[in-house]
Each structure stands twice: as structure tokens, then as C-alpha cells.
């Protein structure tokens, strides 16, 4: 099986969690909010916006976007299990979210269909060809539309989960191109790596004007019961970015 096939299979298996925990996620979605840093950046541009959310996963953030004022949200995920569970939840809640199953960068959505492309809590780490992905996001955005990213910092794969001190894993490097995920979804899933400079330069080179860029010490995800020294504010674990389609 190919690298992509292994990753897709791992995510499809992991997405069974959205079915097993359906009722808990439904209760969470009823009152879902984005993180404060996300709301602070998006509050003024999300109202009445048509949003596309690539790699939408369980879809809780999509309901949170509606709660923040979005007009509609279209989630795109390559897991049929995740997309169908998210659609069922949205229908039960009566929110304007719809889900399509597609393997990006080809979303299958029409040109100029979004005011905002939202990616939250880990999307770019699963993107092999960032330039192609950005070209698709730019195609979906109306001129002047926005791209929002809240993502794992490129240094994050290097940190061990040692509780006592911040350490760099000996089996990973900052300039590596990928590594095998050993936390979630695991199962042979491969995360792609690029440096912070490469990420930013690729975004600007794809026709986006950066309006906001900030690094954050807090990780966007912590495994249950884990408390690592790397999460104590000493090193970066995430970054947020807002950019505008210059077209």
C-alpha cells in the first residue's frame, strides 16, 4: 500500500471513534466554541461568511463557526465515516453544515464558493503538496476572501513527551520531509514536514497576503492523561495565520 493509502486507512479506522462517541460529540457540539485565539482573529470576518473547512474531521469546529456567525460551512474529508457522522450531527442540530467526501487537493467544489477557508487543529501536517493544496483553496475563495490556519508548529514533531524537561527526539529532525505518526491516528499514518519559512513562503507565493501570524506555546491537542514539559510555555507548539486572497 502507498504512503497515502496507509494514512487514509489509518484515518478511516480512527474515524470510527466519531460513531462510538456519537452522543458525547453531539452534546459537545451543542455548545461548541472555537478557541479564544481563533475567535479573536475570525470574529470580524466570519459573520454571514460561506466557509469551507478542508480536513473537517468530526465537524465540531464547523458548528462552532456557525455559533460564531458563519452563514454556512462545507466540510471536506476523505473519510466517509467522519463525513457521514458530521452530517448526521449537523442535521440533528439544524445547522447549515454540509459534508463532502473528497481526497484533496481536488475538493470537487465550485469556483469562488467561499469567503473563508478554515483549517484548525491539524490539517497541513497531512498535506503532501502544499502548493497544490493552496492553489485549490485559492480557487475556492472569492477575491478578497480569507484563509485561516491554526496548525502544529513545524518544531512540534521534535519534542519528546518527557514530563520533566524539554528534549528533542533523536529519531526526528527539523529538516526531515516526513515522519510516521506514533500517537493518533497512528496505524502507519505519515505526517508531512516543512520548515516554518517554507510554509510561509509557499503561502505568500500562492497569492495570499498575510494579515496575522503568531506562534503559540500551547499545543492544539494533548493525549488524555499526558503532561509534557514541552507544553509548559518554553517552546512553540502551534501557530495561527490569517491571509487574504490577493486576487
C-alpha positions in Angstrom: 0.0 0.0 0.0 1.2 3.6 -0.7 2.0 6.1 1.9 -1.2 8.0 1.1 -3.1 4.7 1.3 -1.7 3.9 4.7 -2.6 7.3 6.0 -6.1 7.3 4.6 -6.8 3.8 6.0 -5.5 4.8 9.4 -7.8 7.8 9.5 -10.8 5.8 8.3 -10.1 3.4 11.2 -9.6 6.2 13.7 -12.8 7.9 12.5 -14.9 5.0 14.0 -14.4 7.0 17.2 -16.9 9.5 15.8 -19.5 6.8 15.7 -18.7 5.1 19.0 -18.7 8.5 20.8 -21.5 10.0 18.7 -23.7 11.0 21.6 -20.9 12.6 23.5 -19.8 14.6 20.5 -23.4 15.6 19.8 -23.6 17.1 23.3 -20.2 18.8 22.8 -21.4 20.3 19.5 -24.5 21.9 21.0 -22.3 24.4 22.9 -19.2 24.3 20.8 -16.9 27.3 20.6 -13.6 27.9 18.8 -10.6 28.5 20.9 -10.3 32.2 22.2 -7.3 32.9 19.9 -9.3 31.7 16.9 -12.4 33.7 17.8 -10.3 36.8 18.3 -8.8 36.5 14.8 -12.0 35.4 13.0 -14.8 37.4 14.8 -14.9 40.3 12.3 -14.7 38.2 9.1 -16.8 35.1 9.8 -20.2 36.8 10.1 -22.5 35.6 7.3 -19.5 34.0 5.6 -19.6 30.9 3.5 -16.9 28.7 5.0 -15.0 25.8 3.5 -13.3 23.5 6.1 -10.8 21.1 4.5 -10.0 18.0 6.6 -13.1 18.7 8.7 -12.9 15.5 10.8 -15.7 15.2 13.4 -17.1 18.6 12.4 -17.3 20.1 15.9 -15.4 23.2 14.8 -17.9 23.7 12.0 -20.8 24.0 14.4 -18.6 26.4 16.4 -18.1 28.5 13.3 -21.9 28.7 12.9 -22.2 29.7 16.6 -19.7 32.5 15.8 -21.8 33.8 13.0 -20.9 31.9 9.8 -23.6 31.7 7.2 -22.7 28.2 6.1 -19.9 25.7 6.4 -18.9 23.0 3.9 -16.6 20.3 5.4 -14.3 18.2 3.2 -12.8 15.0 4.4 -11.5 11.8 2.8 -13.0 9.6 5.5 -16.6 8.7 4.6 -17.1 7.7 8.2 -16.1 11.1 9.5 -18.1 13.0 6.9 -21.3 11.0 7.4 -21.1 11.2 11.2 -20.6 15.0 11.0 -23.5 15.4 8.5 -25.8 13.4 10.8 -24.8 15.6 13.8 -25.3 18.8 11.8 -28.8 17.7 10.6 -29.8 16.8 14.2 -28.7 20.3 15.4 -30.3 22.1 12.5 -27.1 24.0 11.5 -26.2 24.9 7.9 -23.3 22.5 7.5 -22.8 20.0 4.7 -20.1 17.5 4.1 -18.5 16.0 1.1 -16.0 13.1 0.8 -13.0 14.0 -1.4 -9.3 13.5 -1.5 -7.6 16.9 -1.5 -6.3 18.9 -3.3 -9.3 18.1 -5.6 -12.3 19.1 -3.5 -14.9 18.9 -6.2 -16.4 22.2 -5.0 -17.2 25.1 -7.4 -15.0 28.1 -8.1 -15.4 31.2 -5.9 -17.7 29.3 -3.4 -16.1 30.5 -0.1 -15.5 33.7 1.8 -13.3 31.9 4.3 -11.2 28.7 4.2 -10.8 27.5 7.8 -8.2 24.9 8.9 -8.0 24.1 12.6 -6.2 21.7 14.9 -4.0 19.9 12.4 -4.5 20.0 8.7 -1.3 21.0 6.9 0.6 18.1 8.6 -1.4 15.8 6.4 -0.8 17.7 3.2 1.9 16.3 0.9 1.9 19.0 -1.7 1.2 22.3 0.0 1.5 24.4 -3.2 -1.2 22.3 -4.9 -3.4 22.4 -1.8 -3.1 26.2 -1.7 -3.9 26.5 -5.4 -7.2 24.7 -4.7 -8.0 26.8 -1.7 -7.4 30.0 -3.7 -9.7 28.6 -6.4 -12.5 28.1 -3.9 -12.1 31.6 -2.4 -13.8 34.7 -3.7 -11.5 37.6 -4.4 -10.7 39.2 -1.1 -11.6 36.0 0.8 -9.6 34.8 3.7 -7.5 31.7 4.6 -7.2 30.8 8.3 -4.7 28.3 9.6 -4.3 27.1 13.2 -1.7 24.4 13.0 1.0 22.4 14.8 4.3 24.4 14.8 6.9 22.7 12.5 9.1 22.2 15.5 6.4 20.2 17.4 7.3 16.8 16.0 10.8 17.2 17.6 9.6 17.5 21.2 9.5 14.4 23.4 6.7 14.0 25.9 9.1 13.8 28.8 7.4 15.2 31.9 10.5 16.7 33.5 12.4 18.5 30.8 12.1 19.7 27.2 14.0 17.3 25.0 14.4 16.8 21.2 13.6 13.3 19.9 16.7 11.6 18.5 14.7 9.9 15.8 13.4 13.1 14.2 14.8 16.2 12.5 13.5 19.7 11.7 14.6 19.4 8.1 13.1 15.9 7.5 10.3 15.7 4.9 8.0 13.4 6.9 7.7 11.1 9.9 5.4 8.2 10.9 2.7 9.3 13.4 3.0 7.3 16.6 0.2 9.0 18.6 -3.1 9.5 16.8 -4.3 8.1 14.4 -1.1 6.0 14.3 -1.6 2.9 12.2 1.2 3.8 9.8 -0.2 7.3 9.1 2.5 9.7 7.8 2.8 13.4 8.7 4.5 15.7 6.3 7.0 18.2 7.5 8.2 21.6 6.2 10.1 24.4 7.9 8.3 27.4 9.2 10.0 29.5 6.5 8.9 27.1 3.8 5.3 27.2 5.0 5.1 31.0 5.0 6.9 31.4 1.7 4.6 28.9 0.0 1.5 30.6 1.3 2.7 34.1 0.1 3.9 32.6 -3.2 0.4 31.1 -3.8 -1.1 34.6 -4.0 -2.0 35.3 -0.3 -1.3 38.4 1.7 -0.6 37.6 5.4 -2.6 39.7 7.8 -1.9 37.8 11.1 0.9 35.5 12.1 1.5 34.3 15.7 3.3 31.4 17.4 1.8 29.8 20.4 3.3 27.7 23.3 0.1 25.7 23.7 -0.4 22.5 21.6 -3.8 22.1 19.8 -4.1 18.5 21.1 -3.0 16.7 24.2 -3.4 13.0 24.7 -5.6 12.1 27.7 -3.5 11.9 30.8 -0.4 13.4 29.3 1.6 16.3 30.7 4.8 17.0 28.9 7.5 19.6 29.8 7.4 20.8 26.1 3.9 22.2 26.8 4.9 24.5 29.7 5.4 27.6 27.6 9.1 27.3 26.9 8.9 26.2 23.2 6.4 26.8 20.4 3.7 24.1 19.7 1.3 25.8 17.3 0.9 28.8 15.1 -2.0 30.8 13.8 -2.2 32.6 10.4 -4.8 34.7 8.6 -4.2 35.6 5.0 -6.2 37.3 2.3 -6.7 36.2 -1.3 -5.0 39.0 -3.3 -7.0 38.3 -6.5 
